Amino acid sequence: MENWHRPLCTNKIDWYYPQMDLEAGAYAHVAQKESWKTILTLAYQSLGVVYGDLSISPLYVYRNTFAGDIEHSDTNEEIYGVLSFVFWTLTLIPLFKYVFIVLKADDNGEGGTFALYSLLCRHAKISLLPNCQMADEELSTYNIDDFPQTKAGSRVKTVLEKCRFFHTMLLIVALIGTCMVIGDGVLTPAISVFSAVSGLELSMSHHEYAVVPIACLILVGLFALQHYGTHRVGFMFAPIVLTWLLCISAIGLYNIIFWNPHVYRALSPYYMYNFLKKTQRGGWMSLGGILLCITGSEAMFADLGHYSQLSIKIAFTSLVYPALILAYMGQAAYISTHHDFTGAYQIGFYVSVPEHLRWPVLAIAILASVVGSQAVITGTFSIIKQSLALGCFPRVKVVHTSDKIYGQIYIPEINWILMSLCLAVTIGFRDTKHMGNASGLAVITVMLVTTCLMSLVIILCWHKNALLAFLFILCFGSIEALYFSASLIKFREGAWVPLVLAFIFMFVMYVWHYGTIKKYEFDLQNKVSLKWLLGLGPSLGIVRVPGIGLIHTELVTGVPAIFTHFVTNLPAFHQVLVFVCIKSVPVPYVRPEERYLIGRIGPKEYRLYRCIVRYGYRDAHIDDHEFENQLVFSIGEFIRSERQNLSPNVDSSQDGRMTVIGTPRREDMISDETDECMQSASASNPRSPIIQSIHDIIEVNSPKLVRRKKVRFLLPNSPEMDRTVRDELQELSDAKEAGTAFIIGHSYVKAKRGSSFLRKFVINVAYEFLRKNCRGPSAALNIPHISLLEVGMVYQV
């Protein structure tokens, strides 16, 4: 931790640069008040993203419920009891829990498992993220309320902060929820598409030979098109889901009026009691099928960053909830007057659809299932990116498929893994019963994780009485625990799938996080004393060659061991040295004007700087070329503001003062003007101390010619500028012209001698396997090979 003192004066850069327009979208809806027109538009758009999965659940709920545990009888006690359970489950979990309570626990407008974990990490010191600084608490998105803690809250906070075991357990709980979301990304597309295509069984002969191949073909096409992104066809998602909701509600209303107008009586809780009394153990086990009526409810919270709370609430309460209730009531009304089913598989959605409408409904259902599956896949990509940002997932390639729409990402490795697993589940099970058992367990586990974390949020973040947190767990936790037990009992009938997937991903994520923490601890223990380094004099005892050296490190103070390891073997380095730390902070995003922390190491003549680049867990990282230019620009701004004594935030650490420098605007960084025009234009821009001009250079990249723009930094002819500042800026500009080299560590992590067998296996085998088979740090940082220097080091942890 570093000591952080609030400055007496501020000079934050006041321009705004949306780092890829999608970064602006991350918090644009927070900064401005939305009109009703905007809210209703967002509510309409949320149908295609938030409610795609939830809206298609009528396809398989009744079919899974009556798949062997209970049978439909002439008394209709079973179907009425199931309808009553469905109604109250939809009312208590999605409506009361999520719409009225959980949606309020947003993290700067973001939702999901990591949003809750991030909130807890900021209100209590339980984060396991390395290189945390007190300076991070000055971020505008940190948002810690100044309300006093209750007595119970203070006790809980003290216990959590003092015991490192609870730090680890909370991280494990968050990772379990994450792993189950990934498992849901495998199971939801399988059961959704398969259930939609299974409508062919009532419309075709030999349907058993067509359903599985058609479902697999649709799934392959769905995953194969992921790299194009959804922004090109996303405008169709909301109309498809809206059409589907209107369709199922109209069919449900028709069935209620035509077959059983008195089916509404089954909404009474009495029928739940009567159902369990008659069916006993079979009824309890059938809850695993009823549970599927709330699949996709978590998306209301997880996708909160794309929409506002009010828009999500309006869409659910005014359209989604009534449409689903009508759909389930309509199916129950039809089934209650038909008792001649020859097999349990015929009790389902399509049997209640009028025969002359089955083909059009089948087409709409397939489209709706694809939309629902797409939403789950996108959510899986998003949560893996968050895990990656928090150091809990091996480095993978993250591709932003849209420069304008926030959150549109694609992860190739994960996409093909999901597709392979999804096809394996579809071909292996070939029925919705086993798929439903698997999907239900994944869904209810995520909800249980949310309930556990929410109880802590109520105490620590909302500063409410512990009794309210207890009542929250008692009310919703008991319901979810009942459904969890009913799903877990079907371990051998498909429920083993999410558990196996969660165990594999959990092992991978925890091993990677453990290895990352141990590497950081090694760096921290073996960092070089600044006193020793500065004692070498301005030349540092080595030859200083023209250029800029960017030394990547996880440390926010001190000099990393890789630097001394390098200069010991090759006593030469660049005339300008910058120690760069790219770190994640427990907030969803960092505003561009707070992105960079720039400081100086030692006297000016040493030309040593430190740059800390801060990203939130939902932020998009910029490419190497733009990052290099922004970094040099920010150092120039630091040199000027330092001289004027106008630094906005000061960190009085041993490294010296740290100044918050904003991300420059694109127009300040790049222009198509010539050198001469840029010089004349820049003289009239008093805010920019460093002037940019552009030269187009052609680089050969066989067999194509790649055209890149090189930014050259010039100085304004301002007589007011101090001579020492001008000399330092000129040296920085000359160093930029000479070239930039990126120096990173190529680490080999080994367990210490005498370590236990378990540690040796985790470090020497598991972590080393992940390190060798994931993307290297240079690829993850988009560093060009021509500018890369890797320093090999062995870490004994």
Secondary structure, DSSP 8 states (H G I E B T S, - for coil): ----B--SS---------SHHHHHHTTHHHHS---HHHHHHHHHHHHHHTSHHHHTGGGTHHHHHTSSSS---TT-HHHHHHHHHHHHHHIIIIIIIIITTGGG--BTTB-SHHHHHHHHHHHSS----SS--GGGGGSTT---------HHHHHHHHHHHH-HHHHHHHHHHHHHHHHHHHHHHHHHHHHHHHHHHGGGGGTSTTGGGTHHHHHHHHHHHHHHTGGG-STTTGGGHHHHHHHHHHHHHHHHHHHHHHH-GGGGGGGSTHHHHHHHHHHTHHHHHHHHHHGGGGTTTTHHHHTGGGS-HHHHHHHIIIIIHHHHHHHHHHHHHHHHT----SSGGGSSSGGGS-GGGHHHHHHHHHHHHHHHHHHHHHHHHHHHHHHHHTT-S-----EES-SSSTT-EE-HHHHHHHHHHHHHHHHHH-SHHHHHHHHHHHHHHHHHHHHHHHHHHHHHTS---HHHHHHHIIIIIHHHHHHHHHHHTTGGGTTHHHHHHHHHHHHHHHHHHHHHHHHHHHHHHT-B-HHHHHTT-TTTTSEEEEEEEEEE-S-SSSB-HHHHHHHHHS-EEEEEEEEEEEEE-SSS---GGGSEEEEE-S-GGG-EEEEEEEE-TT-----HHHHHHHHHHHHHHHHHHHHHT--SSB--BTTB-EEEE----HHHH-----HHHHHHHHTT-TT-SSEEEEEEEEEEETTEEEEEEEEEEE----TTS-HHHHHHHHHHHHHHHH-EEEEEEEEEEE--TT--HHHHIIIIIIIHHHHHHS--HHHHTT--GGGEEEEEEEEE-
